[in-house]
Amino acid sequence: MWNLVRLKSSYFLSKTTKKAYHKGLPFSLSIEPTTACNLGCPECPSGLKQFTRPTGKLDLELHQKMIEQLKRSVFYINYYFQGEPFLHPQFLDLIIEAKRNKIYTATSTNAHFIDKSKAEEIVKSGLDRLIISIDGLTQATYENYRVHGNLNKVIEGTNHLLAAKNRLNSSTPHLIFQFLAVKQNEHEIPEVFKLGKEMGIDEVRIKSAQLYDYENGNPLMPESEKYSRYKLQSDGTYKLKYKTGNHCWRMWSSSVFTWDGKVVPCCFDKDAKHVLGTLENRSFKDIWNEKKYIAFRQAVLTGRNQIDICKNCSEGSKVWV
């Protein structure tokens, strides 16, 4: 609790004075199990194989090192950054290690690799929350965004999870259907709520899509502005719907670790262009407190819209609709 107070107070002081000042360590992490993915989603560098950084999977010893260094401050880990987590053959060992240290765990999946046996393993691992991407209710609509995907596998995997939770009398993982709203599927949004209720899903969420090329419109942009992160201007171009000031709570509260131990500022640095340090040869505390990290926080405070990964960022805006 004291760590959280220190983080909050130093963040608000920095936000007010426009001078980067921080105390404490992050309470939240995103850890990348792997960059590999079986799909080819059009707005995802992992699926499109557009990374300049290497593809690989998180080593268990490196993961243990991450946990050991931060288990006293971190109480939430999202085991997702890029890639499909369940392509990591020892993914659930990562979850078990975190749960051993009483850390809340979450991840996101396309649910293509969840059979009856895997579903039981997931429930037994103690995973707290699982987001299942379901971006269409027909194969044609689903595959329009989840290229190379199979909707039946998503439904089957979800049913295996629901059955495993029931057999093991478990309330976890909390299952969320995430429906990424794009032009081609927005007409199905009412139906995904019905499907979730019929199947017994814990929660259904509609998420607006981050689009890389949006200024002059994009074929994926929803017709309803309600489901879009962008709004049409009088000159015919588009801009972000919500204003983002020169501040960002994530630079104080959380950090992101790639599969090979690089520390990057946030989940929008998908290609790890702003590496702040490497855990293979440095302690996280040293990286967190060194000049490079402080300089990045300062850059956010003085000109967030000048940082490439911040220009299309949703932090501080409404993503779930």
Buried (B, 14 or more C-beta within 10 A) or exposed (E): EEBEEBBBBBBEBBBEEEEBBBBBBBBBBBBBBBBBBBBBBBBBBBBBEEBEBEBBBBBEEBBEBBBEBBBEBBBBBBBBBBBBBBBBEEBBBBBBBBBEBEBBBBBBBBBBBBEBEBBBBBBBBBBBBBBBBBBBBEEEBBBBBBBEBBBEBBBBBBBBBBBBBEEEEBEBBBBBBBBBBBBBBBEBBEEBBEBBEEBEBBEBBBBBBBBEEBEEBBEBBBEEBEBBBBEEEEEEEBEBBBEBEBBBBBBBBBBBBBBBBBBBBBBBBBBBEBBBBBBEEBEBEEBBEEEEBBEBBBBBBEEBEEBEBBEBBBBBEEBEB
